[in-house]
């Protein structure tokens, strides 16, 4: 059985271009590298508790990628 690393991505949302770049990175990591990415565009809910989402994502992940 293959175990895929769980990665939490934290990033600044400075511009639509930057957000698009991070989305492409997350997608590529998931599709081509087999990384189990925790990414707000996929995993958070509108109106949800952002602090709780981040805390759970950090707790669940084996790796954290911070993009500034």
N, C-alpha and C positions, 0 to 999 in steps of 0.2 A: 504494500500500500504506500502510495506517495503522499508525503505530508507537505502541504504548501504553507510557506511562512505567512503569517498574518501581519500586515503592515498598515499602520495608521498614518494617513497623510494629513498634516497640518500645514496650511498655507495662507498667505495674505491674499485678500481679494481686491487687489489694487485696481485692476482694470479688466474689462471683458477679455482682452487678449491674454492676460496672465491666467485668468480662470480657465480659458480654453486650452492653454498650454498644459496646465496641471491636469485637466480632464483627459487630454490625450496621453499624458504620462501614465495616469492611473489606468486608463483603458489598455494601453500597451503592456503595462506590467501584468495585468490580469490575463489578457489574451495570449501574450507571447512568452511570458516568463512563468506563468502559473502561480503568481503571487495572489494571496487572498487579501485584497485591498479593502480597507475600511475608509470610505470616502463620503463626505457629507452629501454630495449630489446624489448618491445612491442610497445612503443609509439613514440620513436624518429626515425628520418630518417637519413640514411647515407648521409653525406654532409650537413645536416641541421645545423641550428644555435643552438649550445648546450646551450649557455647562454639564448637564448629566450625560448628553451624547459624547462630549469630549472625554469626560472622566471614564465612561464605560469603554470608549474606543482605546484609550491609553491603557486601561487595565487588561483588555482582551488581546491587545497586540503584542507580538514578540519583538517587533521593530517599529520605530517611529521615524518618519521622514518629515523634516520641517523645511518648507520652501518659503523663502522671504522675497 
